[in-house]
Amino acid sequence: MSTRVRAIAPVVAVVVLGIAFGALLLDSARTPAGLAPEGSPSVAPVAAAPVAVAPGGAAAAPSPPVPCPAVDQVELVPGLTTRFPAKTPTDVLTWAPKDPYVRHSLEDMAGVRPGPVYDPRVPKCRVDLLVLGQPAFARAYPQSWGSWLVPVRIGDTTIATFSIGVDSVGIGAVASIRGGANPTLSEAGARVAGGTPADPVMSAELVYAAPPGCAPRDTLSWRLVRRSGTIVYLVPDYPGAPSPGALFGENEMRFMSVSSIPSKIGELASAC
């Protein structure tokens, strides 16, 4: 019996030493309280939300909730220009509503994203109430290309106008958007203002042409041909002129050059 005890004792000693050594290794591998080892599962309570830390160690405010969760928001790719068929008004009304930049702008008007573009006349998140009206073509006279001016309407009110530049083969791209109606003067109003009882206007065309003074070459004007053959240009809202605008002869106007870029038509530009 004593012989067996003596034989087991060394084994027990080895086991005890192994347990002690293992405990020592575990203790030395422990991380400070509150920090989990890299790659280990989070030890935070399931219900706790992550807290972002701003520079300087201060806790940042949580992300605001999405204003319109039911709207499938469009994400724009920086630097990417999308193009679509735009040879006719039907093309424009078919393809423009599918264009990411058009859709993104309509979402902004409806307050889908926080920002200054939101129009309070549009019920919050109601992108479906915004419709594109009949496009009007403005030619970069004397060139054949130009741009479509597409009104954005809610009910009977025009709240903005897209300018869709079109090249010589009828491919378009969104160039700009401005608030309100554009042009501000209808063709019927231009015909009345540009003619006389003895020499009425026989044809009217919306063109980009700059009047005298400090104005960009992409100023919208009405090119009016009277019965006598006289050509006059009516520039709506011309500074200092009585409503609806000022009349100029063709030799006084400045026109778009061949080297002008169609997709840039309608952008704000400084002429002076």
C-alpha positions in Angstrom: 0.0 0.0 0.0 2.8 2.5 0.9 4.6 1.5 -2.3 1.4 2.5 -4.3 1.1 5.8 -2.5 4.7 6.6 -3.1 4.2 5.9 -6.8 1.1 8.2 -7.1 2.5 11.1 -5.2 4.8 12.3 -8.0 1.9 12.2 -10.5 -0.3 14.2 -8.2 2.4 16.8 -7.8 2.8 17.1 -11.6 -0.9 17.6 -12.0 -1.1 20.2 -9.3 1.9 22.1 -10.8 0.2 21.9 -14.2 -3.0 23.4 -12.9 -1.2 26.2 -11.1 0.9 27.0 -14.2 -2.2 27.1 -16.4 -3.9 29.5 -14.0 -0.9 31.7 -14.1 -1.0 31.8 -17.9 -4.7 32.7 -17.9 -4.2 35.5 -15.4 -1.4 37.0 -17.4 -3.4 36.9 -20.7 -6.4 38.8 -19.1 -7.1 42.3 -20.6 -8.1 45.3 -18.4 -11.7 45.4 -17.2 -14.2 46.7 -19.8 -12.1 45.8 -22.9 -12.6 42.6 -24.9 -9.6 40.9 -26.6 -9.2 41.6 -30.3 -11.4 39.3 -32.3 -13.5 38.2 -29.4 -17.3 38.7 -29.3 -18.6 41.9 -27.9 -19.4 41.8 -24.2 -21.8 44.8 -24.3 -25.4 44.1 -23.4 -27.5 43.2 -26.4 -29.8 46.2 -26.0 -27.0 48.8 -25.8 -26.6 51.0 -28.9 -23.0 51.7 -30.2 -21.8 55.2 -29.2 -19.6 57.1 -31.7 -16.6 58.9 -30.2 -15.8 62.3 -31.8 -12.3 63.7 -31.9 -11.2 64.7 -28.4 -12.9 61.8 -26.8 -16.4 63.4 -26.5 -19.3 61.1 -27.4 -20.9 62.1 -30.7 -24.7 62.5 -31.1 -26.4 59.4 -32.6 -27.3 59.5 -36.3 -30.6 61.1 -37.0 -33.4 58.9 -38.1 -34.2 58.6 -41.8 -36.9 61.2 -42.6 -38.7 59.2 -45.2 -38.0 55.4 -44.6 -40.7 54.4 -47.2 -38.8 56.2 -50.0 -36.2 54.2 -51.9 -33.6 56.9 -52.0 -31.3 57.4 -55.0 -27.6 57.4 -54.4 -25.5 59.5 -56.8 -22.1 58.4 -58.0 -19.7 61.4 -57.7 -18.4 62.6 -61.0 -20.7 60.4 -63.1 -22.8 62.1 -65.8 -25.8 60.1 -66.9 -27.2 60.5 -70.4 -30.5 59.5 -72.0 -32.4 59.9 -75.3 -33.8 63.5 -75.5 -34.5 64.1 -79.1 -38.3 64.8 -78.6 -40.6 65.8 -75.8 -41.8 62.2 -75.6 -38.2 61.1 -75.1 -37.6 63.6 -72.3 -40.8 62.7 -70.5 -40.0 59.0 -70.9 -36.4 59.0 -69.8 -35.9 62.0 -67.5 -38.0 60.6 -64.6 -35.6 57.6 -64.6 -32.5 59.7 -64.5 -30.7 59.5 -61.1 -30.0 63.3 -61.0 -33.6 64.1 -61.8 -34.9 61.6 -59.2 -32.4 62.8 -56.6 -33.5 66.5 -57.1 -37.2 65.6 -56.8 -36.4 63.7 -53.5 -34.7 66.8 -52.2 -37.6 69.0 -53.1 -39.9 66.6 -51.1 -37.5 66.7 -48.0 -36.5 63.1 -48.3 -33.0 64.2 -47.2 -32.4 67.2 -44.8 -31.2 70.2 -46.8 -32.0 73.7 -48.2 -33.6 72.4 -51.4 -36.8 71.2 -49.6 -39.8 73.1 -50.9 -42.4 73.7 -48.2 -45.2 73.6 -50.9 -44.5 69.8 -51.2 -45.9 67.6 -48.5 -43.0 65.9 -46.7 -41.8 62.8 -48.4 -44.5 63.0 -51.2 -42.2 62.6 -54.2 -45.1 61.0 -56.0 -46.9 64.4 -56.1 -44.2 66.0 -58.2 -44.6 65.7 -62.0 -42.7 66.9 -65.0 -44.6 69.2 -67.3 -44.4 69.7 -71.0 -40.7 70.4 -72.1 -39.9 73.6 -74.1 -36.9 73.6 -76.4 -34.4 76.5 -76.3 -32.0 76.5 -79.2 -28.4 77.7 -79.0 -29.0 79.9 -82.0 -27.6 79.6 -84.6 -26.6 76.1 -83.8 -29.0 73.1 -84.0 -28.5 71.9 -80.4 -29.8 73.4 -77.2 -31.7 72.3 -74.1 -35.0 71.2 -72.9 -36.6 73.3 -70.1 -38.7 70.9 -68.1 -41.0 72.3 -65.4 -41.5 70.5 -62.1 -45.1 70.9 -60.9 -47.1 70.1 -57.9 -50.7 70.6 -58.9 -50.9 73.7 -61.1 -47.8 75.3 -59.6 -44.4 75.2 -61.2 -41.8 75.1 -58.4 -38.6 74.5 -60.4 -37.3 74.0 -64.0 -34.7 71.4 -65.1 -32.4 72.4 -67.9 -31.5 69.3 -69.9 -28.7 69.9 -72.4 -29.0 68.1 -75.7 -26.3 67.5 -78.3 -26.6 67.4 -82.1 -27.7 63.7 -82.1 -30.4 64.1 -79.5 -28.6 62.7 -76.3 -29.4 64.7 -73.2 -28.0 65.2 -69.7 -29.2 67.3 -66.8 -27.3 70.6 -66.8 -29.0 72.6 -64.0 -32.1 73.3 -62.1 -33.5 76.6 -61.0 -36.4 77.6 -58.9 -39.7 78.7 -60.5 -40.8 78.8 -64.1 -38.4 79.2 -66.9 -39.0 80.9 -69.3 -41.0 83.4 -67.3 -42.8 84.6 -70.4 -45.0 82.3 -72.5 -44.9 82.2 -76.3 -48.3 83.8 -76.5 -47.1 86.7 -74.3 -43.9 87.1 -76.4 -45.9 87.3 -79.7 -48.1 90.1 -78.3 -45.2 92.0 -76.8 -42.9 91.6 -79.9 -45.4 92.6 -82.6 -47.5 95.6 -83.7 -51.0 95.7 -85.1 -49.5 96.5 -88.6 -46.7 94.0 -88.3 -47.6 91.0 -86.1 -45.3 88.2 -85.1 -45.5 85.2 -87.5 -43.1 82.9 -85.8 -41.5 82.6 -82.3 -38.6 80.6 -81.1 -37.0 80.3 -77.7 -33.2 80.8 -78.0 -30.1 81.4 -76.0 -28.8 84.8 -76.9 -27.3 87.6 -74.7 -28.6 91.1 -74.9 -26.3 94.2 -74.6 -24.8 94.7 -71.2 -23.6 92.3 -68.5 -25.4 89.0 -69.3 -24.2 85.5 -70.1 -24.6 84.1 -73.6 -27.1 81.5 -72.3 -29.7 84.2 -71.5 -33.1 83.0 -72.6 -34.7 85.2 -75.3 -37.6 85.0 -77.7 -36.5 85.3 -81.4 -39.6 86.8 -83.1 -40.0 87.1 -86.9 -42.6 89.7 -87.9 -44.8 89.5 -91.0 -42.5 92.1 -92.7 -39.5 89.8 -92.1 -38.1 92.0 -89.4 -36.4 89.9 -86.6 -36.5 91.2 -83.1 -35.4 89.6 -79.8 -37.5 89.9 -76.7 -35.5 89.5 -73.4 -37.9 88.9 -70.5 -37.3 90.7 -67.3 -34.5 92.8 -68.7 -33.2 95.1 -66.0 -34.7 98.6 -66.2 -37.2 97.7 -69.0 -40.9 97.7 -68.4 -42.7 94.4 -68.2 -42.6 92.0 -69.9 -39.0 92.8 -71.2 -36.9 94.6 -73.7 -36.7 94.3 -77.5 -33.4 94.2 -79.5 -32.4 93.8 -83.0 -30.4 90.8 -84.2 -27.2 92.8 -84.7 -27.3 93.7 -80.9 -27.4 90.1 -79.6 -24.5 87.8 -78.8 -24.9 84.1 -79.5 -23.5 80.8 -78.4 -20.3 79.7 -80.2 -19.7 76.4 -81.9 -17.3 75.5 -79.2 -19.8 75.9 -76.4 -20.6 72.8 -74.4 -24.3 71.8 -74.7 -24.4 70.2 -71.2 -23.4 73.5 -69.7 -26.4 75.4 -71.0 -28.5 76.8 -68.2 -25.8 77.0 -65.6 -25.3 80.2 -63.8 -22.4 82.1 -65.4 -20.6 85.4 -64.9 -20.4 87.5 -68.0 -18.4 90.4 -66.6 
